[in-house]
């Protein structure tokens, strides 16, 4: 059973199937799947949120099935159906969520809102399996991130500059007076190699005039800086870069999205239903 945050994302990703689908069978399948998820989710909530889950049960189940048990607390605990298990898909979606999370982090660092479309997302995957998953689900990634295109880059491509610093609260306790020497050695060492070892949880051996030193992943801090015009984020072998250059066309599209959001907020404040028609006036 999917966790509730995942269920919320699933609802958002399938809004078009619920509201605008031109395929009746697809819409019906979406509603049945949603009902099945909610039917199991409220039972899982029952021990922790007894009154809320009871309210959901009465509206979701008893309202359409008067022969169902009188209370959610009189029903049986949900059991997983092994035939629904799809480990390959779960692994693919885990990769997709990883990349989407990193791209959102990069967007946040750049200060560009999600409603502003961007031209390109560049992704480096740590292995072939992750690359295949991203390729198979790239439409989901682009829609979720509001990006026009995706480009896969080689694993040995140097698109990011790494700045390696000693983690003073950790390394200072162990090495003390050698910190200035360590700092100088880190400046001269291959930053990409250290960053790669940190991502994989491996140690790095550096040479100094006073002797060699084995640095654990927690002994150093890794800072990344992206190329001009890009915002980047990296973790676990994944690297994402967002093209932050905004053309007039992209800016205008972003403005249109802002207007739509303002209109939707005004509809909510006015208590209008989705099906209600409005007369719209825009000034500015």
Rosetta blueprint (number, residue, H / E / L):
1 X L
2 X L
3 X L
4 X H
5 X H
6 X H
7 X H
8 X H
9 X H
10 X H
11 X H
12 X H
13 X H
14 X L
15 X H
16 X H
17 X H
18 X H
19 X H
20 X L
21 X L
22 X L
23 X L
24 X H
25 X H
26 X H
27 X H
28 X H
29 X H
30 X H
31 X H
32 X H
33 X H
34 X H
35 X H
36 X H
37 X H
38 X H
39 X H
40 X H
41 X H
42 X H
43 X H
44 X H
45 X H
46 X L
47 X L
48 X L
49 X L
50 X H
51 X H
52 X H
53 X H
54 X H
55 X H
56 X H
57 X H
58 X H
59 X H
60 X H
61 X H
62 X H
63 X L
64 X L
65 X L
66 X L
67 X L
68 X L
69 X L
70 X L
71 X L
72 X H
73 X H
74 X H
75 X L
76 X L
77 X L
78 X L
79 X L
80 X L
81 X L
82 X H
83 X H
84 X H
85 X L
86 X L
87 X H
88 X H
89 X H
90 X H
91 X H
92 X H
93 X H
94 X H
95 X H
96 X H
97 X H
98 X H
99 X H
100 X H
101 X H
102 X H
103 X H
104 X H
105 X H
106 X H
107 X H
108 X H
109 X H
110 X H
111 X L
112 X L
113 X L
114 X L
115 X L
116 X L
117 X L
118 X E
119 X E
120 X E
121 X E
122 X E
123 X E
124 X E
125 X L
126 X L
127 X L
128 X H
129 X H
130 X H
131 X H
132 X H
133 X H
134 X H
135 X H
136 X H
137 X L
138 X H
139 X H
140 X H
141 X H
142 X H
143 X H
144 X H
145 X H
146 X L
147 X E
148 X E
149 X E
150 X E
151 X E
152 X E
153 X L
154 X L
155 X L
156 X L
157 X L
158 X L
159 X L
160 X E
161 X E
162 X E
163 X E
164 X E
165 X E
166 X E
167 X L
168 X H
169 X H
170 X H
171 X H
172 X H
173 X H
174 X H
175 X H
176 X H
177 X H
178 X H
179 X H
180 X H
181 X H
182 X H
183 X H
184 X H
185 X H
186 X H
187 X H
188 X H
189 X L
190 X L
191 X H
192 X H
193 X H
194 X H
195 X H
196 X H
197 X H
198 X H
199 X H
200 X H
201 X L
202 X L
203 X L
204 X E
205 X E
206 X E
207 X E
208 X E
209 X L
210 X L
211 X E
212 X E
213 X E
214 X E
215 X E
216 X L
217 X H
218 X H
219 X H
220 X E
221 X E
222 X E
223 X E
224 X E
225 X E
226 X E
227 X L
228 X L
229 X L
230 X E
231 X E
232 X E
233 X E
234 X E
235 X E
236 X L
237 X L
238 X E
239 X E
240 X E
241 X E
242 X E
243 X E
244 X L
245 X L
246 X L
247 X L
248 X H
249 X H
250 X H
251 X H
252 X H
253 X H
254 X H
255 X H
256 X H
257 X H
258 X H
259 X H
260 X H
261 X H
262 X H
263 X H
264 X H
265 X H
266 X H
267 X H
268 X H
269 X H
270 X L
271 X L
272 X L
273 X L
274 X L
275 X L
276 X L
277 X L
278 X L
279 X L
280 X L
281 X L
282 X L
283 X L
284 X L
